[in-house]
Amino acid sequence: MLYSILIYGEEQRVANWSPQEEEEVMLRHRDLRHELQAAGRLGPVLRLKADQIRTVRGHRDRKYITDGPYAETKEQLLGLYVVECPSFEDAVATAQRLAFEGVVFEIAPLTWSSPGVVPALTPGDQGCIP
């Protein structure tokens, strides 16, 4: 079954990591990605660009667009993994391998509502539907 691992944290705190802290966290991510990919269990892995986020809200007949991050919370969604795991417990154990202070991981089963193919895009591509 597919599971999402959502990574929440304070973007400013992450931005202030020492080079050693950044390297330690990124090595854990790299090791886990390599292992999951070798086992054929890795889906998309994304890191969000918090400085370019817009929030869209609808209220009655009006739409509102505001700058960044998400709903009014202290922690923001920083990124996510999609992984194939045999059980929910295995998905939780996978997320535990990435855990570090100041960040929250939420694990949830995924279901398809309308499967399709997402084209491979590079960061500069204009692949968004207006």
Secondary structure, 3 states (H helix, E strand, C coil): CEEEEEEEECHHHHHCCCHHHHHHHHHHHHHHHHHHHHCCCEEEEEECCHHHCEEEEEECCEEEEEECCCCCCCCEEEEEEEEECCCHHHHHHHHHCCCCCCEEEEEEECCCCCCCCCCCCCCCCCCCCC
